[in-house]
Amino acid sequence: MVENKKRDAHGLQGKRERYIQPSILFGLYGKPSYGYELIQNIKKYGFVQGQAPPGMIYRHLRQLEEDGLVRSEWETEGVGPAKRMYHITNEGQEALRLWIEFMETQADNLRNFISAYRQMDETPAEV
């Protein structure tokens, strides 16, 4: 039984990871950011438990950049090492809008599912 709970929790974590890309896009929607700052900020959205693995975030950033949804440039001003600053593109903003529509539909479906369950749970089962 405990093994099933671990497997189920792992499966849910995998499903949460699918929301990393819209989380990154949303993190860049308000202002450009660099990778470390994004890693710190996307935790707020609830799709990553604990510290977001930097390798995973940078892998997604590279893919988003290849897809034209994000662009980056090296920022060399100031003290310290150069940082890669990421910006959302117009295509990225459109992709984020589509993600939000998808998530709204998913949220509605989940609310309907939970409501149906609650109604059935309140009704005594026939034996």
Secondary structure, 3 states (H helix, E strand, C coil): CHHHHHHHHHHHHHHHHCCHHHHHHHHHHCCCEEHHHHHHHHHHHCCCCCCCCHHHHHHHHHHHHHCCCEEEEEECCCCCCCEEEEEECHHHHHHHHHHHHHHHHHHHHHHHHHHHHHHHHHCCCCC
